[in-house]
Amino acid sequence: MLPKGMARRITLDFLKTEAASGVILALAAALAIGLANSPGSEFYFSFIKHPLTLQVGPFEETKTVLKWVKDGLMAVFFFVVGLEIKFEILRGELSNPRKLALPVLAALGGMVVPALVYAGLNSGPGGAPEGWPVPVATDIAFALAALAIAGPRLPASLRTFLLTLAIADDLGAVGLIAALFTGHFDLVPLALAGAGLALMALAGLWRRTPLAVYGLLFVLVWAMTLKSGLNTSLAGVAAAMTIPIGARRPGEEGVLRQVMHALHPYVAYGIMPLFAFVAAGFSASALSLDSLFSPVTLGVALGLFLGKQVGVFGASALAIGLKLARRPTGASWLDVYGCALLCGVGFTMSLYIGALAFSADNPTAQGQVQMGVIAGSLLSILAGMACLAWSQRRRPI
């Protein structure tokens, strides 16, 4: 475990970046929806569908802008997520079993109940049960931004609880991607990707390995994973697990923290807003009233808004009631419920999983997912911020 002061500073730096990123994410999504339903809609959709070819030696791939962002840049996002998960497991909140129980059990409840809500609404005629993983995710940036805005004077333990819960939720989402969205794959490039990961792990044994070496090997692992047919998010998380946590030289910051701090602003302020821009835009004119109340739209929206709050708060209350965990220090039950509401902000991760669950050849389903994610996330963020703001006002000054 890191000294308490240092661990707290790392967490606060992370929270500041995530909070600011959430505002930019919201603006990017609003711009996408506005453009998609304006006279400039043709420009927006032609941009995200424009084909781009990447060729480096024998490697050649042609994908649309949307797919390059999803399969290329988002791999860096998952790499940073993997670094954050590894750090929390080895040195942060996830390394303390007493502090780990509550957010992990809450995250589990927040994944199971939304999936059940979606499955229940999509079990009949016209339903699409394959979309059940869409509402299980939580968007860290949006949730933390909302908490920072609505409850700046709430206990710091509440922010740590929400951060740890969201990271555990991300870990579960990555597991779902690996288990559900891995189809046919090519063994030769997969073996080369494995060799690249082995080289990254070996490089970590030498403390003074230049950071550029990890970068070049990560690009190799990503390219071979893309060629193999596996989802590149797995390459990002797997590569992150090979980055050593120790310092290269005495007195220096650890390698993992160096890489995480160097990449995190680019991911938070660049990659995630860009993904929100290319993934959130949908044309309302292409969707009928039936689509608005379709099982997919309702399943995603209610899974996020109702399923998340019931799952997270219910699991938290059960764990605390059974004395398996303790409530965050200084936090009230109303604070915990407000955090449970914020967990319904799926946005980035839900849009990402939705793009995997439904084919791009099915624009109707894609539009329904986008509507459901935006509606459920918006309801969750408004209700969560109102709850936390009310809780803060009730506290003595």
C-alpha positions in Angstrom: 0.0 0.0 0.0 1.2 3.6 -0.7 1.4 6.1 2.1 -2.1 7.5 2.8 -1.2 11.1 1.6 0.4 9.9 -1.7 -2.5 7.5 -2.5 -5.0 10.3 -1.8 -3.1 12.7 -4.1 -3.2 10.2 -6.9 -6.9 9.6 -6.5 -7.7 13.4 -6.4 -5.6 14.0 -9.5 -7.6 11.3 -11.3 -10.9 12.7 -10.1 -10.1 16.2 -11.3 -9.2 14.9 -14.8 -12.3 12.7 -14.9 -14.6 15.5 -13.7 -13.4 18.0 -16.3 -13.6 15.3 -19.0 -17.2 14.6 -18.2 -18.2 18.1 -19.2 -16.3 17.8 -22.5 -18.0 14.4 -23.1 -21.4 16.0 -22.6 -20.6 18.8 -25.1 -19.3 16.3 -27.7 -22.4 14.1 -27.4 -24.7 17.2 -27.7 -22.8 18.4 -30.7 -23.1 15.0 -32.4 -26.9 14.8 -31.8 -27.4 18.4 -32.9 -25.4 17.8 -36.1 -27.2 14.5 -36.8 -30.6 16.3 -36.7 -29.6 19.6 -38.5 -29.1 20.6 -42.1 -25.5 19.5 -41.6 -26.5 15.9 -40.9 -25.2 14.7 -44.3 -21.7 16.1 -43.4 -21.8 14.3 -40.0 -22.8 10.9 -41.3 -20.5 11.1 -44.3 -17.7 11.9 -41.9 -18.2 9.0 -39.5 -18.7 6.6 -42.5 -15.8 7.9 -44.5 -13.3 5.0 -45.3 -9.7 5.4 -44.3 -6.8 3.1 -45.2 -3.9 2.5 -42.8 -0.9 0.8 -44.4 2.5 0.2 -42.7 4.6 -2.4 -44.6 2.5 -5.6 -44.9 -0.1 -4.3 -42.5 -3.1 -2.9 -44.3 -6.6 -2.2 -43.1 -9.5 -0.1 -44.4 -12.2 1.0 -41.9 -14.6 3.9 -41.5 -13.8 6.8 -39.2 -16.2 5.4 -36.6 -14.6 1.9 -36.7 -11.1 3.3 -36.5 -12.1 5.3 -33.4 -13.8 2.2 -31.9 -11.1 -0.4 -32.9 -8.1 1.9 -32.8 -8.2 4.8 -30.4 -10.5 3.1 -27.9 -7.8 0.4 -27.5 -5.7 3.2 -25.9 -8.7 4.0 -23.6 -8.9 0.3 -22.5 -5.1 0.3 -22.0 -5.4 3.2 -19.6 -8.4 1.5 -17.9 -6.2 -1.6 -17.5 -3.4 0.5 -16.0 -5.9 2.0 -13.5 -7.3 -1.4 -12.6 -3.8 -2.9 -12.1 -2.7 0.1 -9.9 -5.8 -0.1 -7.8 -5.4 -3.9 -7.3 -1.7 -3.6 -6.3 -1.5 -0.3 -4.5 -4.9 1.4 -4.3 -8.3 0.8 -2.9 -8.7 -2.7 -4.5 -5.7 -3.9 -2.5 -7.5 -3.5 0.8 -10.0 -6.3 1.3 -11.9 -4.4 3.9 -12.5 -1.5 1.6 -12.9 -3.7 -1.5 -16.0 -5.6 -0.4 -18.6 -2.8 -0.7 -17.7 -1.3 -4.1 -17.2 -4.8 -5.7 -20.5 -6.2 -4.4 -22.2 -2.9 -5.4 -20.7 -3.2 -8.9 -21.9 -6.8 -9.1 -25.4 -5.8 -8.2 -25.2 -3.0 -10.7 -24.4 -5.4 -13.5 -26.8 -8.2 -12.7 -30.1 -6.2 -12.1 -29.8 -4.0 -15.3 -29.2 -7.1 -17.3 -32.3 -8.7 -15.8 -34.4 -5.6 -16.5 -33.3 -5.5 -20.1 -33.8 -9.3 -20.5 -37.3 -9.1 -19.0 -38.4 -6.4 -21.5 -36.8 -8.2 -24.4 -38.0 -11.7 -23.8 -41.1 -11.5 -25.8 -41.9 -10.9 -29.6 -40.0 -8.1 -31.1 -37.3 -8.1 -28.4 -33.6 -8.3 -28.9 -32.2 -10.4 -26.0 -28.6 -10.1 -27.3 -28.4 -6.5 -26.1 -28.5 -7.4 -22.4 -24.9 -6.3 -21.8 -25.5 -2.7 -22.9 -26.9 -1.3 -19.6 -24.4 -3.0 -17.3 -21.7 -0.4 -17.8 -20.9 2.8 -15.9 -19.2 5.8 -17.4 -16.5 6.9 -14.9 -16.0 10.3 -16.3 -19.7 11.3 -16.3 -20.4 9.8 -12.9 -17.4 11.5 -11.2 -18.1 14.8 -13.0 -21.7 14.8 -11.7 -20.5 14.0 -8.2 -17.9 16.8 -8.2 -20.5 19.4 -9.4 -23.4 18.3 -7.2 -21.6 17.5 -4.0 -18.2 19.2 -3.7 -18.5 19.2 0.1 -19.5 15.6 0.5 -17.1 13.2 2.2 -14.0 12.2 0.2 -14.8 8.6 1.0 -17.9 8.8 -1.2 -15.7 9.8 -4.2 -13.4 6.9 -3.5 -16.4 4.5 -3.3 -17.8 5.7 -6.6 -14.4 5.5 -8.3 -13.6 2.0 -7.0 -17.1 0.9 -7.9 -16.8 2.2 -11.5 -13.3 0.6 -11.9 -14.7 -2.8 -10.7 -17.6 -2.2 -13.1 -15.2 -1.6 -16.0 -13.4 -4.8 -15.2 -16.7 -6.7 -15.4 -17.5 -4.9 -18.7 -14.1 -6.0 -20.2 -14.8 -9.5 -19.1 -18.2 -9.4 -20.9 -16.6 -8.1 -24.0 -14.1 -11.0 -23.9 -16.7 -13.6 -23.3 -19.5 -12.5 -25.5 -18.0 -10.6 -28.5 -15.1 -12.8 -29.5 -16.1 -14.8 -32.6 -13.9 -16.4 -35.2 -10.3 -15.5 -34.9 -7.1 -16.2 -36.8 -4.5 -18.1 -34.8 -1.3 -16.8 -36.6 -1.8 -13.1 -35.8 -3.1 -14.1 -32.4 0.1 -16.0 -31.7 2.1 -12.9 -32.8 0.0 -10.7 -30.4 0.8 -13.2 -27.7 4.5 -13.0 -28.5 4.3 -9.2 -28.4 2.7 -9.4 -24.9 5.5 -11.7 -23.8 8.1 -9.2 -25.0 6.4 -6.5 -23.1 6.5 -8.6 -19.9 10.2 -9.3 -20.5 10.9 -5.7 -21.1 9.3 -5.0 -17.7 12.0 -7.1 -16.0 14.6 -4.5 -17.0 13.9 -1.5 -14.9 15.4 1.0 -17.4 13.5 -0.1 -20.4 12.7 3.1 -22.4 9.0 3.9 -22.4 9.1 4.0 -26.2 9.8 0.3 -26.3 6.5 -0.4 -24.5 4.7 1.9 -27.0 6.1 0.1 -30.0 5.3 -3.3 -28.6 1.8 -2.2 -27.7 1.2 -1.0 -31.3 2.4 -4.5 -32.5 0.0 -6.3 -30.1 -2.8 -4.0 -31.1 -2.2 -4.6 -34.9 -2.0 -8.3 -34.5 -5.1 -8.5 -32.3 -7.0 -6.4 -34.9 -5.8 -8.9 -37.6 -6.8 -11.9 -35.5 -10.4 -10.8 -35.2 -10.4 -10.4 -31.5 -11.8 -7.2 -30.0 -8.9 -4.7 -29.6 -10.1 -3.7 -26.1 -8.7 -7.0 -24.9 -5.3 -6.1 -26.3 -5.4 -2.8 -24.4 -6.2 -4.4 -21.0 -3.8 -7.3 -21.6 -0.9 -5.0 -22.5 -1.6 -2.8 -19.4 -1.1 -5.9 -17.2 2.6 -6.2 -18.4 3.6 -2.6 -17.4 5.7 -2.8 -14.2 4.6 -0.8 -11.2 8.1 -0.2 -9.9 10.3 2.8 -10.7 13.1 2.6 -13.3 15.5 4.5 -11.1 15.5 5.2 -7.3 13.4 8.3 -6.4 11.5 8.3 -9.7 7.7 7.7 -10.1 6.8 4.1 -10.9 6.6 3.1 -14.6 2.9 2.3 -14.5 2.1 5.6 -12.9 4.3 7.5 -15.4 2.5 5.9 -18.4 -0.9 6.3 -16.8 -0.4 10.0 -16.0 1.1 10.6 -19.4 -1.8 9.0 -21.4 -4.8 9.8 -19.1 -5.3 13.5 -20.2 -5.1 12.5 -23.9 -7.7 9.8 -23.3 -10.0 11.9 -21.1 -9.8 15.1 -23.2 -9.3 13.6 -26.7 -10.2 10.0 -27.3 -13.3 9.7 -25.2 -14.9 13.0 -26.5 -14.1 11.9 -30.0 -15.7 8.5 -29.5 -18.7 10.3 -28.0 -18.9 12.5 -31.0 -18.8 9.7 -33.6 -20.9 7.2 -31.6 -23.7 9.3 -30.1 -25.2 10.9 -33.2 -28.5 9.5 -34.4 -31.1 10.9 -36.7 -34.5 11.2 -34.9 -36.2 11.4 -38.3 -35.1 7.8 -39.1 -36.8 6.5 -35.9 -40.5 6.1 -35.5 -42.6 6.5 -32.3 -42.5 2.7 -32.1 -38.7 2.8 -32.0 -38.9 5.2 -29.0 -40.9 2.7 -27.0 -39.3 -0.5 -28.5 -38.1 -3.2 -26.1 -34.5 -2.3 -27.0 -34.9 1.4 -26.2 -36.9 0.8 -23.0 -34.6 -2.1 -21.9 -31.5 0.0 -22.2 -33.0 3.2 -20.7 -34.8 1.4 -17.8 -31.9 -1.0 -17.2 -29.6 2.0 -16.7 -32.0 4.2 -14.7 -33.9 1.7 -12.6 -31.7 -1.4 -12.8 -28.5 0.3 -11.8 -29.9 2.2 -8.8 -31.7 -0.9 -7.5 -28.7 -3.2 -8.1 -26.0 -0.9 -6.7 -28.0 0.4 -3.7 -29.6 -3.0 -3.0 -26.3 -4.8 -3.0 -24.7 -2.1 -0.9 -27.5 -2.2 1.7 -27.4 -6.0 1.8 -23.6 -6.1 2.2 -23.7 -3.5 5.0 -26.7 -5.1 6.7 -24.9 -8.5 6.7 -21.8 -6.7 8.1 -19.8 -7.8 5.1 -18.8 -4.2 4.5 -19.1 -0.8 6.1 -20.7 2.4 4.7 -18.2 5.0 3.4 -16.8 7.1 6.3 -19.0 10.1 6.9 -21.5 9.2 4.2 -25.2 8.9 4.7 -27.6 6.4 3.1 -28.8 9.3 0.9 -25.3 9.8 -0.3 -24.9 6.1 -1.2 -28.3 6.2 -3.0 -27.1 9.3 -5.0 -24.0 7.4 -6.1 -26.2 4.5 -7.1 -28.2 6.8 -9.3 -25.1 8.1 -10.9 -24.0 4.6 -11.7 -26.8 4.6 -14.3 -24.8 6.9 -16.5 -23.6 4.3 -18.9 -22.8 6.5 -21.9 -19.3 5.8 -23.3 -19.1 2.2 -22.2 -22.7 1.4 -23.0 -22.4 2.9 -26.5 -19.3 0.9 -27.1 -20.9 -2.4 -26.0 -24.0 -1.5 -28.0 -21.9 -1.1 -31.1 -20.6 -4.7 -30.5 -24.0 -6.2 -29.6 -25.8 -5.0 -32.7 -24.4 -5.0 -36.2 -23.8 -1.8 -38.1 -26.0 -3.3 -40.8 -28.9 -2.9 -38.4 -29.2 1.0 -38.1 -32.6 0.8 -36.4 -31.3 -1.3 -33.5 -28.2 0.9 -33.3 -30.4 4.0 -33.1 -32.6 2.4 -30.4 -29.5 1.6 -28.4 -28.3 5.2 -28.7 -31.7 6.6 -27.7 -31.9 4.2 -24.7 -28.3 5.0 -23.5 -28.8 8.8 -23.8 -32.3 8.7 -22.1 -31.2 6.4 -19.3 -27.9 8.2 -18.7 -29.6 11.6 -18.7 -32.3 10.5 -16.2 -29.6 9.0 -14.0 -27.4 12.0 -14.0 -30.2 14.5 -13.3 -31.7 12.3 -10.5 -28.3 11.6 -9.0 -27.2 15.2 -9.0 -30.5 16.3 -7.4 -30.2 13.7 -4.7 -26.6 14.5 -3.9 -27.2 18.3 -3.9 -30.2 17.8 -1.5 -28.0 15.6 0.7 -25.3 18.3 0.8 -27.8 21.0 1.7 -29.1 19.0 4.6 -25.6 18.8 6.1 -24.5 21.3 8.8 -22.2 24.0 7.3 
